[in-house]
Structure formats: structure tokens, C-alpha cells
Amino acid sequence: MNARNWIVLPQLPNRQDWIARLSEAATAAGYVLHDWDENQAFDDAAPVLLLTASADEARSRQPDVSRIAAVLDALDIIIPDEMEQAERHRIVHAASQGFAQATTLPPERVFGPDDLAKGPIRLFPDLEVKRPRAQSPVQGPMAAALQFYTQGQAVWPGAVLTWHRPPTHAGGFASLDLTGRPRIIVYGPYFDMPQGRWKAVFTLSVDDYASRYLFRADWGGMEDFASQEFRLQRPGVFEIEMVYDWETPGICEFRLLVMEGVFHGQISLSDLVVSRVD
């Protein structure tokens, strides 16, 4: 098993296109592409190239990381708009786990959109492959948010978060009437974060009424997280920065809460800018 080369191909939207292209490249190089996740039995004497969606699975079978190559192309998670929130969160976390696992490989063994845009990539000394087809520019909110896996930073627009009450989205801000009981205003997105220290920066704009109330912002895991409470005390625009250290890869959640009942007030929350700081 340790003599085999492995290709890690997470659950990308164009995964089937990549499988077809990898199968062609493997055949041209004298290999047979074998999907390990579908069937772990194969002819050990055959020139097999192993495919999996899980970098953890590949590393558990192949300790030599030079024999593992991960492809992170067209990062996106497609979710129907009408999907129930709990199921949406489960799918986002499950899909993003494969992306996070791939980032545990050495950077030179991970082939992202920038590498693929330059032309054919050499996954192994005897295996070169072309991108399945030209990719349209990244446009969707989820696709843009997921770039932190390959770029080390990304903008998380309000559209990837879950809101207690639908806001109005415009110009990188989500605006809403704050009137109501104490509550979580917004939370999510439940991506699987790679190990490391990650910073989230956002801007909060408040009117005179909203400035009087106590807020709390959380950033980190679902049960262990960094937290800040603040009462802004004057109308205006305020930048808030939070840092959390994922000692192991794990789920992430950002939350903004209003801690008091609100009789009147308007707030606007910017997109989150997330970046690695270690």
C-alpha cells in the first residue's frame, strides 16, 4: 500500500469532471485510477493510482506525503435556498471538512485555482493533468468565502451566515432593525477551519438608539470561543477584531448577539474578513 500514489479530490462541484480527466491522464501514464472510497479491494499487482476525497484517509495509508497530491479547484458548496437551516449547516460542515483536510498537506502538494490557471499540473513525476475545462470566475458568496483554504484569507459575506431576521444586503453590509428581545442576531457559517490562529474582522455601524445597548461577539468553535461584550455608547462606525486559535481542525462559528431587549434601533454589519495570522 505504501508504494501507491494517492490523489485527494474533495467534494468539489466539478468533481466528476476531474475524475474523468484524471482517469484519462492515469491511462496515458500506464495507471488505472481506482476510487478507494467506493471499493478498497483492488489487484495489488496492477499499476493502480488511488483516489479519495479524504486527505486524512490518504495520510493514514501513505506516510510519504510526496506520494499524495490534493486538487482544490472550483471551491464551492451548492445548497438549495429552501433547505432547512440545520441541514444546511450540516452539509456546509461536511463538505468543508474535505477542504480543511487537504490543507494539512505540504503546500507544494496542494494544487489550487492559481496553480491550475497556469496550465497543466504535474501531480507526480510521471503524471500530468489538465484542468477539465475553463472555469467561470468565482461569483457566488459561498465560493468567495471558501478561498481562505487556498489563499489564507477570504471575505465571508453576510449571505453565508444565518440571520435571526432577514437583513437587507447592500455594498458589503447587512442592515436590519434591531427591535426585539435579547437574541442571537446572526451566526454561522460552520466551515471546518484548518489548524492555526485565525482572525475575523468586521465593521458594525449603529444609530443613536442601537449604540445604547449591550452586544456580544463570539468567534471560534461552537463551545470554546473568543468573546467580546461592548456597549458602543455613541452612533458611528466601529471596527472589531477577534482572534481564535484552532489547536486542531474544527468547526467554526461567528455570532453577534444583542444582550438586552431593544425598543428601537438600526445596525449594519459588514462582511467578515477572515485571515490566518500564524
N, C-alpha and C positions, 0 to 999 in steps of 0.2 A: 504493500500500500504506500509506503514512504517513497517509492520510486516514481509515483504518479504526479503529474501536474494537475492543478486544480484551477478552475475558473469560477470566481464568485460573481454571480449575477443576481442581485436582489430583485424584488418585485417591482420592476420599472414598468411604466405604461407601455413601453415598446419592447418588453422582454421577449415576446415570441419572435419579433423581427430579429433580435440579437441572437436568439437560439438558432434560427435558420442561417444567419450569416456565419456564426461560429461553427456550425456543422459543416458548411461549405469549406471554411478555412481549415478545419481539422482534417477533412478528407483530402484536401490538397496537400497537407503536410504528412499524410500517411497515418492519421489517427482516426479513431471512432469516438465521437462525442457521446458520452454516457451521462444521463441525468441521475445523479446519485440520490436525489430526493425522491425520485419516482421508484427506483429499484436499486438496492445496494448490492445486488448479485450481478457479476459480470465475469467474462472469461479473463482470468488473470494473465493468460499468455498473450492476449490481444493488445495491440498498441492503443490503449484507452486514455482519453482525456476526460477528466471528471468535472461535472458541472454541479454547482449547488447554489442555493440562494443565501446560505449562511456562512459568513466568514468564520464564525466560531466552530462550525462543523468542519470546515476545511482545515483549520489550525489544529483541531483535535486529532486529525488523521495524518496531517503533513506538517511536521515540526520545522521543515526548511521553508521559510516564507518566500524564498526566491522561486519556489515552485508553485506559488499561489499568485494569481492576478485577479484583481477586482475591477469590474466595469461599473461606473456610476454615470450613466448617461440619461438625459431627459428626466431628471428627478422630478417626480410629481406623484400626488396621490389623488385619484379621481373619486369623488364622493358625491352621490346624488343629493341635491338640495333638500329633498323631502325626508332624508334619513333622520331617524330619531337620535337625539344628542348622545346618549350613552353608546349606541352602536357606532356612531361617527367617531367618538373618541377612541373606541377600541380598535377600529380599523386604522386610524391615524397612527396609534402607538405600534400596532403590529407591523404595519408597512415600514415605518421608520426604523424599526429595530434592525432590519437588514442594512439600511444605510449607515447606521451608527456602528454596527459590527465591522463593516468594510473599512471604516476609518481607523481601526486598531492595527491594520497592516501598515508596513512602512510606506511613506508617501510615494516612493517610486514604484510601488506595486499596486497603486490605485490609479486608475485611468478615468479622469473626469471629463466634463464637457470641453475644457480648454485643450486638453491633450487630443481629444477626438476631433476637434475642429481643425487641427493641423494636417490631418490626413491619416493614412493607415497607422495603426499602432502595433508594436511588437510585444505581444504578451509574454512570449518565451523566445529563446534564441531561434527556434525552428517554427515559430507560429506567428504569423502576421495577419491582421484582420482589419477590414474597413468598416466604418460606421454603416449601419444598414441603409440609411437614406438621409438626405439633408433634413435637419431638424428646424422647425419653425422657432423663432425667438421665444424665450421664456416670457409668458404673459400672465398666466394665472396666479392668484395670490398664494396658493399652496406651493407652486413651482418656485416662485421667487423666494418664499420663506425657507425652502429646503436647501438653498445654496450654501448655508453655513456648513454643511457636511463636506463640501469640496473647497470652499473659499475661506472658511474660518470665520465668516461673518455673513449676516443677511439682515434684510428688513422683514419683520413679521407684521404684515398689515392686519388691521382690525378684522378683516374678513376671515382670517384663520382662527379667530378666537370665538368664544361663545358668550353672548350677551344676555343679561337678565331681561333687558327690554331692547328691541331693535333700535340701533342708533342710526343717524344719518352720516353716511361716509362721503367725505369730500376733501380733496387736497391733502391726503395723508393723515386726516383727523377723523375721528368718530365722535359725533356730538349727540348729547341726549339731555333730556330733562331729568334732573336728579330727584325730583319729588317722590317721596315714598318712605317706606320703613327701612331700618338698617338692613343691609344686604350685600351680597357679592354683586358688583356691577358687571364685571367681565372676568373670564377665566379661560384657561387652556394654554397651549394647543395640544399638549400630550405627545409631543415628539419625544423620541428616545435620544437623550443627549449623550454625546461621546464623553468619555472621562476627561476631566480637566476643569479649569476655572473659567466660567463664562459670565459675561457682563450683559445686563439688559439696561438700556437707557430709553426713557420715554419722556414726553413733554405733556404736562397737564395744564390746561387753560381753565380758569374758573371765573365766574362772575362774582359780584359782591356778596350775593346770598350764599353761594356754594363755598366761598372762602371761609365761612364761619364754622363749617362742620369738620368733624374728625374723620380722616381717611386712614386706610392701611393698605400698603402694597406688599405683596409676597412674591418671592422669586426663588425657585428651587424645585425640590421634589414635592410630592403630594403631602407628606407628613413631616419632612425635615426641610426647612427652607429659611432663607433670609427674610427679614420682615422690617418694615418701617411704618411708624404711625406719624401722622403730621396733620396739623391744622394750619392752613396757609395764611389766614388772617388778613389777607388783602387780595383784591382781584388782580389778575395778571396771568402771566405765562411762566411756568416753573419746570425746570428740567430735573428729573430724578434718576439717579444711577444706583443700580443694585448689582451685587456680585455674589455668586454662589459656586462652591467647589463640588463638582461631582467626583467623588473618590472612585466610583465605579460607574460605568454607563447606566443610565436610568431615566425614567420618565421625568418630564419637566412640566411645571405649571406656573403660569403667571396669574396673579389675582389682584384686582383692585376692589376694595370694599369701602363702603361708607358705613361708619360705626354708629351713626345716630339717625333718628328719624328726620327727614328733610321736608319742610313745608314749601320751599321754593328754591330753585337754583338750577344753573345750567353749567355743564362741564364739557370739555372736549379733550379727548385722549389721542395722542399721536400714535403712529405706527411704532412698534418696538424695534430698536436697533440692537441686535444681538451679536456679540463678538467674543472670540476666545482671547483671554488675557494672560495665559501662561505660556 
